[in-house]
Structure formats: structure tokens, C-alpha cells
Amino acid sequence: MPEYKLIYFNVRGRAEITRWIFEYSGIPYTDERIEKDDWPERKKDIKGGKLPVLMVDGKMLPQSLAIARYVAKEAGLVPEDALQAAYCDALADTAFELLPEWYKFKTSEKSEEEKKKEFEEVLYPKFLEPIMSRLDKRLQEKEWFVSDKVSPRNFHVSDRYFQVTARH
Ligand SMILES: N[C@@H](CCC(=O)N[C@@H](CS)C(=O)NCC(=O)O)C(=O)O
């Protein structure tokens, strides 16, 4: 098995799904977390200048979803059926669509009161609720989102949902 090192910031963000897959499957890996102050210096060594990256035997793989798909495949978590696998990808892409709006909200300089109002009047009803309720409805019908076993996208949606609900 290759030697894996996942490099990201000390937050869940775009790396958490891969951490969950590693933990669930028991594949050994190093979880390197870069502190914000160290990033400008470390960025020079990261091709493309963005995190996460996965070092696979010292070679760098960028892009969080490509990383998650690769590790999920190595862990045997991706359905063999191409269509089922594509449903997994569709679910992951849907969950990822939440990120830009969420990030804009999280990093905005507005006061806590303004943010609460924005969350209640815009972010939740326009972006989060439509996706969450669609996903909730699907989970009422079956145990897992795709196929009959744990798939990486179940982790993914759980993590996105957790990130949102944990903060509100
Ligand atoms: N499409 C890329 C986006 C990566 C990305 O935007 N990473 C952000 C953190 S979530 C980053 O590295 N920001 C630091 C920078 O741009 O200097 C992915 O999904 O991996």
C-alpha cells in the first residue's frame, strides 16, 4: 500500500470527507494540518497553491473530490456499477455546491446579528433547505443514499450536514 499524507488546514472543510474515508477503512495515513500563519511559506511548495493535496508516495495529488474518489476507490467504497458510482458523484457534487455560499457567509465581516438574519432569511431558505430536504427525503426511503452499503458520498453528505448544523 502506498504511503499517504493528506495536507490541509486545521479545519474540516474540503479534507474532512477524505479523513473520514481513511478512518473508516483503517488505511494508515498522516493527517498534516497547516496553521494559517505557516501557510504563506508552505504555499510555495504546493503546486497550484491550494489545499487539500494528498501525497501518495511523495507525489502530489490535488483537488479534494479527486482525492476523495481515489481514496474511496482504494478503500473499496465505490460501487462497481458505473451508474451507481455516477450517482455517488452526483450526490457529492450537490453537497459541494453548498461550499461557496457557506464560505462567503462564514468569512463575511458582517456583525453577528446581520449574519443571523442573513442565515435565516437567505442562506438557509435559498441554499441549504432545498438541498437538505431533498436529501432527507431520500434517506427516509432507504438506509443509504446510493447502493446498499456505505459509500463515500454518505460520508460526504453527513460531513456537510454536520458542518452546517454544528454551527447553527
Ligand atoms: N477545487 C479545489 C479548491 C481548493 C481550495 O480552494 N482550497 C482553499 C481552501 S478550502 C485554499 O487552499 N485556500 C488557500 C489559498 O488559496 O491560498 C479543491 O476542491 O480542492
Ligand as a Chemical Component Dictionary entry (heavy atoms), coordinates in Angstrom:
data_LIG
# 
_chem_comp.id                   LIG 
_chem_comp.type                 NON-POLYMER 
_chem_comp.pdbx_formal_charge   0 
_chem_comp.three_letter_code    LIG 
# 
loop_
_chem_comp_atom.comp_id 
_chem_comp_atom.atom_id 
_chem_comp_atom.alt_atom_id 
_chem_comp_atom.type_symbol 
_chem_comp_atom.charge 
_chem_comp_atom.model_Cartn_x 
_chem_comp_atom.model_Cartn_y 
_chem_comp_atom.model_Cartn_z 
_chem_comp_atom.pdbx_ordinal 
LIG N1  N1  N 0 -11.192 22.929 -6.207 1  
LIG C1  C1  C 0 -10.217 22.849 -5.150 2  
LIG C2  C2  C 0 -10.289 24.146 -4.355 3  
LIG C3  C3  C 0 -9.194  24.207 -3.310 4  
LIG C4  C4  C 0 -9.290  25.474 -2.470 5  
LIG O1  O1  O 0 -9.897  26.490 -2.846 6  
LIG N2  N2  N 0 -8.632  25.431 -1.314 7  
LIG C5  C5  C 0 -8.608  26.549 -0.415 8  
LIG C6  C6  C 0 -9.000  26.087 0.989  9  
LIG S1  S1  S 0 -10.605 25.384 1.040  10 
LIG C7  C7  C 0 -7.171  27.076 -0.307 11 
LIG O2  O2  O 0 -6.218  26.340 -0.473 12 
LIG N3  N3  N 0 -7.032  28.363 0.015  13 
LIG C8  C8  C 0 -5.757  28.952 0.282  14 
LIG C9  C9  C 0 -5.233  29.781 -0.844 15 
LIG O3  O3  O 0 -5.890  29.915 -1.896 16 
LIG O4  O4  O 0 -4.143  30.374 -0.642 17 
LIG C10 C10 C 0 -10.492 21.624 -4.259 18 
LIG O5  O5  O 0 -11.661 21.239 -4.150 19 
LIG O6  O6  O 0 -9.532  21.050 -3.732 20 
# 
loop_
_chem_comp_bond.comp_id 
_chem_comp_bond.atom_id_1 
_chem_comp_bond.atom_id_2 
_chem_comp_bond.value_order 
_chem_comp_bond.pdbx_ordinal 
LIG N1  C1  SING 1  
LIG C1  C2  SING 2  
LIG C1  C10 SING 3  
LIG C2  C3  SING 4  
LIG C3  C4  SING 5  
LIG C4  O1  DOUB 6  
LIG C4  N2  SING 7  
LIG N2  C5  SING 8  
LIG C5  C6  SING 9  
LIG C5  C7  SING 10 
LIG C6  S1  SING 11 
LIG C7  O2  DOUB 12 
LIG C7  N3  SING 13 
LIG N3  C8  SING 14 
LIG C8  C9  SING 15 
LIG C9  O3  DOUB 16 
LIG C9  O4  SING 17 
LIG C10 O5  DOUB 18 
LIG C10 O6  SING 19 
# 
